Amino acid sequence: MSVTYSAAVAAIHALPRLAKTGGHERILALLGALGDPQTRGRFVHVTGTNGKGSTANAIAHILTASGLTVGLFTSPFIMRFNERLMIDATPIADADLVTAYTATADALAQLQAQDAAFGVTEFEFITAMAFWWFDHVGVDCAVIEVGIGGDTDSTNVITPLVSVITSVGLDHAALLGHTLTSVATHKAGIIKPGRPVVTAALAPEAAAAIATRVAAMGSTWLVAGRDFDAHAGRLQGWGQTFTYRDEDGPQKGLQLPLVGPYQLTNAALAIRASKLAAAAMHWPLRLREIRQGLAASTWPVRMERVSEDPLIVLDGAHNPEGIRGLVDTLQQVFGHQPLTLIVGILADKDVATMITLLAHTPYRLWLVPVPDTPRAEALSDYPQHAQLQTFETWQAALAAHLATAREDPVVIAGSLYLVSAVRQTLLGNETA
């Protein structure tokens, strides 16, 4: 009896979130039972505290525009589970997801028949499923986004054509540590012997950790701002133009359908990584294909305009580095015009720092609980600032904004749980 799509997704979500050990024993055993699909693919591996999803998405779009068939594995999903496994920017079909789930579940059952105590986490299962699916379809290349960190992450069982580190900041301290050196050391784990790595400009202590790994692996290290860069042009609609430059010279008038200064860094990383990956595959990558791929690289809940009248923007800035990027983007796009910020943060984040950063902007700051998660910060536990208001739900806050300041923009930001819930409600509640 075949499993249904809903049953497959429910079974995946029913798997444990965490494991007692952080090694690769479980994922490698499961992949072994699937025939080791991760050994046959060509990959680009992307990690970073922020920006890894946008960058991975842009790399996939650029390579797809060049004529390759390109897989993309990301997390979490915003609207629907299928978004996590894409080929050529199209989420996996329900029937194909069932096929991939069944193959992976059968492999897991074989392992459990040999050892009843064997089990995998939800992320390990999905990672194995992605590698199997991309191999089954026969993609030319797959862009793989790290879940958390790098060295012990379930995705770190590949030897990529190129590794990418978008940023290093303090987040997931319980898993990655409380210093930039510790976080960078974890992320540097995706750098592999003799394979190039592309990074943003990093703080000295983070850069030192990367340098240690680069030397040990004999890798080539390309750094934004030194070996390549992106210079802002101007805002254009809800996007921006820019010039990219590397050893091949300047490429002017590139268009990106995303706003925010940090997105230019992400785009530069994506271009450089795509050129390296294409060269490793002996595949031509022309300027017009880079242009075409970037122009198509939309990415949900990254300063995403979901309504023009009233103007409603969603942004998943969920850690201090992300909030700093959000503040810079708000200043770039809106300046000092009146604006309402509706923000919800998880309790296991650096809530005090994030609220302090937001409280020093000229905008109204309204705080709400993050829905549908026990990790939400309680309203009563938010730091107290004179200009803060709190609302019991994001719906109540949005209704208050529309009743009192409808002509002003409203930006709903913070946890991806929050902005996903808002997007699902405003744009269609098809979820899984």
LOMARVEX-290131 format. One record per residue (C-alpha): x, z, y; residue in three letters; residue number from 1. Coordinates in nm, 4 decimals, m for minus. Layout:
N
((X,Z,Y),'ala',NUM)
...
//
This chain:
432
((0.0000,0.0000,0.0000),'met',1)
((0.1523,m0.1109,0.3291),'ser',2)
((0.1858,0.1317,0.6184),'val',3)
((0.0079,0.0683,0.9487),'thr',4)
((0.1831,0.0412,1.2831),'tyr',5)
((0.0339,0.3702,1.4045),'ser',6)
((0.1359,0.5490,1.0859),'ala',7)
((0.4899,0.4134,1.1123),'ala',8)
((0.5343,0.5334,1.4702),'val',9)
((0.3770,0.8698,1.3861),'ala',10)
((0.6149,0.9128,1.0918),'ala',11)
((0.9137,0.8352,1.3138),'ile',12)
((0.8022,1.0880,1.5757),'his',13)
((0.7498,1.3475,1.3015),'ala',14)
((1.1196,1.3477,1.2136),'leu',15)
((1.3284,1.6375,1.3486),'pro',16)
((1.4741,1.5942,1.6975),'arg',17)
((1.7982,1.7837,1.6354),'leu',18)
((2.0373,1.8421,1.3468),'ala',19)
((2.2681,2.1315,1.2652),'lys',20)
((2.5776,1.9132,1.2830),'thr',21)
((2.6668,1.6370,1.5242),'gly',22)
((2.8722,1.4079,1.3011),'gly',23)
((2.7997,1.0601,1.1671),'his',24)
((2.7550,1.1542,0.8013),'glu',25)
((2.3772,1.1133,0.7992),'arg',26)
((2.3558,0.7901,0.9991),'ile',27)
((2.6368,0.6310,0.7967),'leu',28)
((2.4685,0.7277,0.4704),'ala',29)
((2.1398,0.5764,0.5863),'leu',30)
((2.3094,0.2609,0.7133),'leu',31)
((2.4974,0.2387,0.3827),'gly',32)
((2.1675,0.2415,0.1962),'ala',33)
((2.0533,m0.0387,0.4297),'leu',34)
((2.3588,m0.2496,0.3476),'gly',35)
((2.5719,m0.1481,0.6470),'asp',36)
((2.4170,m0.3861,0.9018),'pro',37)
((2.6248,m0.2312,1.1812),'gln',38)
((2.9404,m0.3847,1.0314),'thr',39)
((2.8162,m0.7421,1.0662),'arg',40)
((2.6974,m0.7511,1.4263),'gly',41)
((2.8619,m0.8215,1.7592),'arg',42)
((2.7877,m0.5510,2.0122),'phe',43)
((2.8240,m0.4295,2.3670),'val',44)
((2.8132,m0.0477,2.3788),'his',45)
((2.6914,0.1253,2.6965),'val',46)
((2.7037,0.4928,2.7940),'thr',47)
((2.6891,0.6894,3.1194),'gly',48)
((2.5160,0.9850,3.2782),'thr',49)
((2.3012,0.7491,3.4852),'asn',50)
((2.2594,0.3737,3.5020),'gly',51)
((2.3198,0.2932,3.1371),'lys',52)
((1.9691,0.1575,3.0799),'gly',53)
((1.9727,m0.0675,3.3875),'ser',54)
((2.3219,m0.1907,3.3023),'thr',55)
((2.2445,m0.2557,2.9358),'ala',56)
((1.9305,m0.4421,3.0380),'asn',57)
((2.1213,m0.6613,3.2843),'ala',58)
((2.3903,m0.7431,3.0251),'ile',59)
((2.1218,m0.8453,2.7766),'ala',60)
((1.9482,m1.0646,3.0353),'his',61)
((2.2731,m1.2362,3.1378),'ile',62)
((2.3746,m1.3131,2.7803),'leu',63)
((2.0220,m1.4293,2.6957),'thr',64)
((2.0286,m1.6642,2.9957),'ala',65)
((2.3460,m1.8197,2.8536),'ser',66)
((2.1549,m1.9282,2.5437),'gly',67)
((2.2425,m1.6480,2.3040),'leu',68)
((1.9849,m1.4528,2.1035),'thr',69)
((2.0403,m1.0958,2.2228),'val',70)
((1.9139,m0.7639,2.0915),'gly',71)
((1.8717,m0.4611,2.3180),'leu',72)
((1.8410,m0.1022,2.1945),'phe',73)
((1.7495,0.1573,2.4587),'thr',74)
((1.5813,0.4942,2.4964),'ser',75)
((1.3427,0.6386,2.5788),'pro',76)
((1.0443,0.4077,2.6024),'phe',77)
((0.8261,0.4136,2.9120),'ile',78)
((0.4981,0.2520,2.8070),'met',79)
((0.5229,0.1806,2.4353),'arg',80)
((0.7604,0.2610,2.1496),'phe',81)
((0.8349,m0.1086,2.0834),'asn',82)
((1.0313,m0.1292,2.4108),'glu',83)
((1.3213,0.0437,2.2389),'arg',84)
((1.3979,m0.2606,2.0214),'leu',85)
((1.3982,m0.5889,2.2130),'met',86)
((1.5191,m0.9391,2.1420),'ile',87)
((1.5580,m1.1762,2.4361),'asp',88)
((1.3753,m0.9268,2.6607),'ala',89)
((1.0710,m0.9161,2.4305),'thr',90)
((0.9754,m0.5868,2.2607),'pro',91)
((0.9571,m0.5947,1.8832),'ile',92)
((0.6137,m0.7012,1.7545),'ala',93)
((0.4003,m0.4399,1.5799),'asp',94)
((0.4214,m0.6163,1.2436),'ala',95)
((0.7984,m0.6507,1.2728),'asp',96)
((0.8327,m0.2849,1.3630),'leu',97)
((0.6426,m0.1981,1.0457),'val',98)
((0.8829,m0.4201,0.8497),'thr',99)
((1.1861,m0.2487,1.0029),'ala',100)
((1.0341,0.0961,0.9534),'tyr',101)
((0.9523,0.0252,0.5874),'thr',102)
((1.3044,m0.0954,0.5099),'ala',103)
((1.4565,0.2130,0.6746),'thr',104)
((1.2068,0.4550,0.5164),'ala',105)
((1.2738,0.3032,0.1727),'asp',106)
((1.6484,0.3499,0.2236),'ala',107)
((1.5900,0.7107,0.3277),'leu',108)
((1.3728,0.7680,0.0201),'ala',109)
((1.6526,0.6367,m0.2037),'gln',110)
((1.8960,0.8866,m0.0513),'leu',111)
((1.6471,1.1698,m0.0862),'gln',112)
((1.5909,1.0799,m0.4510),'ala',113)
((1.9618,1.1474,m0.5032),'gln',114)
((1.9693,1.4575,m0.2796),'asp',115)
((1.6381,1.6252,m0.1965),'ala',116)
((1.8006,1.8115,0.0945),'ala',117)
((1.9128,1.4925,0.2710),'phe',118)
((1.7435,1.4163,0.6007),'gly',119)
((1.7998,1.2392,0.9306),'val',120)
((1.6890,1.2985,1.2871),'thr',121)
((1.4377,1.0835,1.4713),'glu',122)
((1.7108,0.9169,1.6772),'phe',123)
((1.9269,0.8511,1.3723),'glu',124)
((1.6326,0.6845,1.1986),'phe',125)
((1.5506,0.4657,1.4995),'ile',126)
((1.9175,0.3729,1.5440),'thr',127)
((1.9449,0.2667,1.1805),'ala',128)
((1.6203,0.0744,1.2127),'met',129)
((1.7562,m0.1106,1.5181),'ala',130)
((2.0807,m0.2093,1.3476),'phe',131)
((1.8867,m0.3277,1.0421),'trp',132)
((1.6397,m0.5273,1.2510),'trp',133)
((1.9025,m0.7007,1.4630),'phe',134)
((2.0940,m0.7931,1.1475),'asp',135)
((1.7758,m0.9042,0.9696),'his',136)
((1.6811,m1.1353,1.2563),'val',137)
((2.0380,m1.2520,1.2999),'gly',138)
((2.0908,m1.1949,1.6717),'val',139)
((2.4086,m1.3375,1.8225),'asp',140)
((2.4871,m1.0104,1.9969),'cys',141)
((2.3197,m0.6751,2.0582),'ala',142)
((2.3526,m0.4429,2.3556),'val',143)
((2.3381,m0.0830,2.2375),'ile',144)
((2.2633,0.2059,2.4743),'glu',145)
((2.4010,0.5452,2.3747),'val',146)
((2.1462,0.8228,2.3324),'gly',147)
((2.3500,1.1197,2.4610),'ile',148)
((2.7237,1.1415,2.5244),'gly',149)
((2.9216,0.8998,2.3147),'gly',150)
((3.1631,1.0213,2.0486),'asp',151)
((2.9121,1.1956,1.8221),'thr',152)
((2.6125,0.9823,1.9199),'asp',153)
((2.4358,0.8048,1.6344),'ser',154)
((2.5066,0.4659,1.7909),'thr',155)
((2.8830,0.5257,1.7803),'asn',156)
((2.9323,0.3656,1.4404),'val',157)
((3.0161,0.0201,1.5750),'ile',158)
((3.3263,m0.1593,1.6994),'thr',159)
((3.1929,m0.3321,2.0096),'pro',160)
((3.3264,m0.6390,2.1861),'leu',161)
((3.3374,m0.4273,2.5008),'val',162)
((3.2456,m0.0701,2.5919),'ser',163)
((3.0849,0.0249,2.9238),'val',164)
((3.0765,0.3643,3.0973),'ile',165)
((2.8458,0.3506,3.3976),'thr',166)
((2.8984,0.6998,3.5395),'ser',167)
((3.0101,1.0505,3.4496),'val',168)
((2.8116,1.3450,3.5838),'gly',169)
((2.6929,1.6834,3.4681),'leu',170)
((2.3886,1.6590,3.2417),'asp',171)
((2.3004,1.7757,2.8887),'his',172)
((2.5482,2.0611,2.9375),'ala',173)
((2.4460,2.2340,2.6134),'ala',174)
((2.5664,1.9295,2.4197),'leu',175)
((2.8363,1.7802,2.6431),'leu',176)
((2.9841,2.0800,2.8233),'gly',177)
((2.9899,2.2102,3.1790),'his',178)
((3.2834,2.0109,3.3206),'thr',179)
((3.3368,1.6451,3.4079),'leu',180)
((3.6390,1.6461,3.1771),'thr',181)
((3.4241,1.7520,2.8824),'ser',182)
((3.1477,1.5021,2.9589),'val',183)
((3.3965,1.2180,3.0105),'ala',184)
((3.5748,1.3024,2.6866),'thr',185)
((3.2461,1.2692,2.4988),'his',186)
((3.1654,0.9377,2.6675),'lys',187)
((3.5168,0.8036,2.6111),'ala',188)
((3.4462,0.8238,2.2384),'gly',189)
((3.2849,0.4790,2.2506),'ile',190)
((3.6196,0.3202,2.3461),'ile',191)
((3.7571,0.1517,2.0331),'lys',192)
((4.1043,0.0285,1.9310),'pro',193)
((4.2101,m0.2805,2.1184),'gly',194)
((3.8682,m0.3380,2.2727),'arg',195)
((3.8260,m0.3439,2.6521),'pro',196)
((3.6320,m0.0828,2.8457),'val',197)
((3.4591,m0.1345,3.1802),'val',198)
((3.3782,0.1675,3.3966),'thr',199)
((3.2517,0.2619,3.7373),'ala',200)
((3.4919,0.4333,3.9756),'ala',201)
((3.5094,0.7886,3.8416),'leu',202)
((3.6073,1.1299,3.9745),'ala',203)
((3.9741,1.2127,3.9041),'pro',204)
((3.9081,1.4582,3.6207),'glu',205)
((3.6719,1.2134,3.4490),'ala',206)
((3.9142,0.9254,3.4992),'ala',207)
((4.1950,1.1324,3.3446),'ala',208)
((3.9887,1.1857,3.0291),'ala',209)
((3.9130,0.8126,3.0077),'ile',210)
((4.2804,0.7303,3.0614),'ala',211)
((4.3803,0.9521,2.7707),'thr',212)
((4.1414,0.7724,2.5359),'arg',213)
((4.2398,0.4269,2.6676),'val',214)
((4.6060,0.5014,2.5984),'ala',215)
((4.5306,0.6307,2.2490),'ala',216)
((4.3213,0.3239,2.1647),'met',217)
((4.5480,0.0643,2.3243),'gly',218)
((4.2514,m0.0653,2.5230),'ser',219)
((4.2297,m0.2595,2.8469),'thr',220)
((4.0518,m0.0643,3.1233),'trp',221)
((3.8710,m0.2423,3.4063),'leu',222)
((3.7443,m0.0257,3.6923),'val',223)
((3.4808,m0.1080,3.9536),'ala',224)
((3.6297,m0.1131,4.3025),'gly',225)
((3.9754,m0.1934,4.1674),'arg',226)
((3.9447,m0.4839,3.9237),'asp',227)
((3.6031,m0.6099,4.0303),'phe',228)
((3.3376,m0.5075,4.2816),'asp',229)
((3.0001,m0.5811,4.4372),'ala',230)
((2.9397,m0.5928,4.8125),'his',231)
((2.5914,m0.5456,4.9501),'ala',232)
((2.4252,m0.8319,5.1270),'gly',233)
((2.0753,m0.7413,5.2390),'arg',234)
((1.7447,m0.6197,5.1095),'leu',235)
((1.5224,m0.9081,5.0084),'gln',236)
((1.1643,m0.8209,4.9280),'gly',237)
((1.1769,m0.5410,4.6721),'trp',238)
((1.5309,m0.6309,4.5705),'gly',239)
((1.8685,m0.7161,4.7197),'gln',240)
((2.1321,m0.9854,4.7463),'thr',241)
((2.5020,m0.9213,4.6985),'phe',242)
((2.8456,m1.0731,4.6417),'thr',243)
((3.0359,m1.0086,4.3194),'tyr',244)
((3.4129,m1.0460,4.3051),'arg',245)
((3.6735,m1.0367,4.0278),'asp',246)
((3.9885,m1.2306,3.9376),'glu',247)
((3.7808,m1.5491,3.9197),'asp',248)
((3.6932,m1.5165,4.2885),'gly',249)
((3.3715,m1.4319,4.4793),'pro',250)
((3.0229,m1.5157,4.3613),'gln',251)
((2.7937,m1.5002,4.6628),'lys',252)
((2.4189,m1.4736,4.7043),'gly',253)
((2.3426,m1.3087,4.3716),'leu',254)
((1.9913,m1.1651,4.3583),'gln',255)
((1.8867,m0.8417,4.1903),'leu',256)
((1.5196,m0.7360,4.1644),'pro',257)
((1.6141,m0.3682,4.2021),'leu',258)
((1.6864,m0.1606,4.5114),'val',259)
((1.9451,0.1120,4.5595),'gly',260)
((2.3189,0.0997,4.6322),'pro',261)
((2.3958,0.2301,4.2819),'tyr',262)
((2.2221,m0.0697,4.1278),'gln',263)
((2.4918,m0.2945,4.2747),'leu',264)
((2.7515,m0.0993,4.0777),'thr',265)
((2.5376,m0.1337,3.7661),'asn',266)
((2.5074,m0.5085,3.8278),'ala',267)
((2.8839,m0.5440,3.8768),'ala',268)
((2.9479,m0.3572,3.5515),'leu',269)
((2.6964,m0.5813,3.3759),'ala',270)
((2.8568,m0.9015,3.5035),'ile',271)
((3.2093,m0.7942,3.4082),'arg',272)
((3.1026,m0.6714,3.0646),'ala',273)
((2.9024,m0.9892,3.0005),'ser',274)
((3.2005,m1.2080,3.0890),'lys',275)
((3.4242,m1.0091,2.8549),'leu',276)
((3.1696,m1.0226,2.5724),'ala',277)
((3.1141,m1.3963,2.6145),'ala',278)
((3.4894,m1.4593,2.6145),'ala',279)
((3.5300,m1.2521,2.2972),'ala',280)
((3.2632,m1.4683,2.1327),'met',281)
((3.4235,m1.7873,2.2704),'his',282)
((3.0915,m1.8557,2.4363),'trp',283)
((3.0614,m2.0262,2.7764),'pro',284)
((2.9015,m1.8148,3.0496),'leu',285)
((2.8364,m2.0034,3.3709),'arg',286)
((2.7608,m1.8720,3.7191),'leu',287)
((2.4079,m2.0122,3.7164),'arg',288)
((2.3376,m1.8164,3.3959),'glu',289)
((2.4693,m1.4957,3.5515),'ile',290)
((2.2417,m1.5613,3.8497),'arg',291)
((1.9436,m1.6332,3.6263),'gln',292)
((1.9989,m1.3247,3.4108),'gly',293)
((2.0393,m1.0876,3.7041),'leu',294)
((1.7341,m1.2266,3.8823),'ala',295)
((1.5247,m1.1453,3.5730),'ala',296)
((1.6673,m0.7939,3.5258),'ser',297)
((1.3694,m0.5827,3.6216),'thr',298)
((1.3708,m0.2311,3.4759),'trp',299)
((1.0756,0.0104,3.4844),'pro',300)
((1.0725,0.3404,3.6793),'val',301)
((1.3990,0.2710,3.8595),'arg',302)
((1.2709,0.2665,4.2183),'met',303)
((0.9887,0.0545,4.0791),'glu',304)
((0.7079,m0.0461,4.3128),'arg',305)
((0.3898,m0.0180,4.1067),'val',306)
((0.1444,m0.0572,4.3973),'ser',307)
((0.1788,m0.2229,4.7384),'glu',308)
((m0.1349,m0.0877,4.9057),'asp',309)
((m0.0981,0.2044,4.8931),'pro',310)
((0.2782,0.1793,4.8448),'leu',311)
((0.3617,0.3791,4.5288),'ile',312)
((0.7147,0.3861,4.3890),'val',313)
((0.8333,0.5457,4.0621),'leu',314)
((1.1873,0.6622,3.9943),'asp',315)
((1.3265,0.8441,3.6914),'gly',316)
((1.5994,1.0391,3.8729),'ala',317)
((1.6226,1.3398,3.6422),'his',318)
((1.9625,1.5004,3.7097),'asn',319)
((2.1707,1.5805,4.0214),'pro',320)
((2.3629,1.2523,4.0144),'glu',321)
((2.0369,1.0623,3.9812),'gly',322)
((1.8835,1.2563,4.2711),'ile',323)
((2.1813,1.1703,4.4929),'arg',324)
((2.1276,0.8047,4.4074),'gly',325)
((1.7573,0.8425,4.4852),'leu',326)
((1.8280,0.9982,4.8248),'val',327)
((2.0710,0.7171,4.9121),'asp',328)
((1.8133,0.4578,4.8084),'thr',329)
((1.5317,0.6208,5.0076),'leu',330)
((1.7521,0.6109,5.3160),'gln',331)
((1.8422,0.2466,5.2487),'gln',332)
((1.4830,0.1348,5.1985),'val',333)
((1.2759,0.3671,5.4171),'phe',334)
((1.5140,0.5222,5.6672),'gly',335)
((1.3462,0.8152,5.8408),'his',336)
((0.9885,0.6873,5.8252),'gln',337)
((0.7276,0.9378,5.6997),'pro',338)
((0.7181,0.9506,5.3212),'leu',339)
((0.5876,1.1803,5.0490),'thr',340)
((0.8096,1.2729,4.7528),'leu',341)
((0.6200,1.4018,4.4479),'ile',342)
((0.8758,1.5460,4.2081),'val',343)
((0.8659,1.7104,3.8642),'gly',344)
((1.1748,1.8386,3.6832),'ile',345)
((1.2468,1.9746,3.3363),'leu',346)
((1.3500,2.3403,3.3173),'ala',347)
((1.6727,2.2619,3.1280),'asp',348)
((1.8069,2.0557,3.4196),'lys',349)
((1.9967,2.1824,3.7260),'asp',350)
((1.6712,2.2394,3.9097),'val',351)
((1.8172,2.4360,4.2021),'ala',352)
((2.0722,2.1678,4.2926),'thr',353)
((1.8172,1.8889,4.2627),'met',354)
((1.5600,2.0638,4.4822),'ile',355)
((1.8246,2.1520,4.7425),'thr',356)
((1.9316,1.7866,4.7638),'leu',357)
((1.5715,1.6740,4.8092),'leu',358)
((1.4860,1.9523,5.0536),'ala',359)
((1.7559,1.8261,5.2913),'his',360)
((1.5858,1.4886,5.3315),'thr',361)
((1.3392,1.4216,5.6161),'pro',362)
((1.0567,1.3590,5.3693),'tyr',363)
((0.7630,1.5711,5.2534),'arg',364)
((0.8589,1.7313,4.9221),'leu',365)
((0.5753,1.8191,4.6858),'trp',366)
((0.6508,1.9688,4.3450),'leu',367)
((0.4446,1.9269,4.0292),'val',368)
((0.4880,2.0283,3.6641),'pro',369)
((0.6058,1.7648,3.4173),'val',370)
((0.3136,1.6880,3.1840),'pro',371)
((0.3081,1.6913,2.8065),'asp',372)
((0.6332,1.8741,2.7353),'thr',373)
((0.7215,2.2397,2.6762),'pro',374)
((1.0489,2.1772,2.8627),'arg',375)
((0.8699,2.1496,3.1985),'ala',376)
((0.9712,2.3797,3.4828),'glu',377)
((0.6820,2.6123,3.5692),'ala',378)
((0.5529,2.5800,3.9247),'leu',379)
((0.6274,2.9468,3.9849),'ser',380)
((0.9912,2.8965,3.8829),'asp',381)
((1.0734,2.6188,4.1290),'tyr',382)
((1.3103,2.7291,4.4080),'pro',383)
((1.1326,2.8328,4.7236),'gln',384)
((1.1891,2.6282,5.0387),'his',385)
((0.9744,2.6534,5.3476),'ala',386)
((0.8717,2.2868,5.3483),'gln',387)
((0.7768,2.2723,4.9804),'leu',388)
((0.4235,2.2420,4.8513),'gln',389)
((0.3225,2.2701,4.4882),'thr',390)
((0.0323,2.1099,4.3026),'phe',391)
((m0.1043,2.1865,3.9582),'glu',392)
((m0.0815,1.8213,3.8497),'thr',393)
((0.0724,1.4984,3.9719),'trp',394)
((m0.2803,1.3576,3.9987),'gln',395)
((m0.3742,1.6326,4.2453),'ala',396)
((m0.0621,1.5656,4.4494),'ala',397)
((m0.1229,1.1903,4.4582),'leu',398)
((m0.4874,1.2469,4.5566),'ala',399)
((m0.3759,1.4771,4.8406),'ala',400)
((m0.1300,1.2155,4.9642),'his',401)
((m0.3919,0.9407,4.9587),'leu',402)
((m0.6385,1.1657,5.1425),'ala',403)
((m0.3978,1.2734,5.4168),'thr',404)
((m0.1224,1.0120,5.4483),'ala',405)
((m0.2371,0.6947,5.2753),'arg',406)
((m0.0436,0.4712,5.5162),'glu',407)
((0.2856,0.6358,5.4212),'asp',408)
((0.4835,0.5451,5.1101),'pro',409)
((0.4741,0.7861,4.8170),'val',410)
((0.7622,0.8140,4.5707),'val',411)
((0.6979,0.9926,4.2401),'ile',412)
((1.0277,1.0925,4.0837),'ala',413)
((1.2037,1.3200,3.8387),'gly',414)
((1.1634,1.3520,3.4645),'ser',415)
((1.1000,1.0357,3.2662),'leu',416)
((0.8119,1.2248,3.1028),'tyr',417)
((0.6499,1.2464,3.4462),'leu',418)
((0.7086,0.8917,3.5681),'val',419)
((0.6137,0.7495,3.2268),'ser',420)
((0.2830,0.9375,3.2391),'ala',421)
((0.2172,0.8100,3.5914),'val',422)
((0.3037,0.4518,3.5004),'arg',423)
((0.0882,0.4602,3.1889),'gln',424)
((m0.2058,0.5903,3.3915),'thr',425)
((m0.1684,0.3469,3.6824),'leu',426)
((m0.0710,0.0335,3.4903),'leu',427)
((m0.2545,0.0743,3.1606),'gly',428)
((m0.2534,0.3508,2.9073),'asn',429)
((m0.1360,0.1581,2.6010),'glu',430)
((0.1054,0.4062,2.4445),'thr',431)
((0.2353,0.5000,2.1044),'ala',432)
//
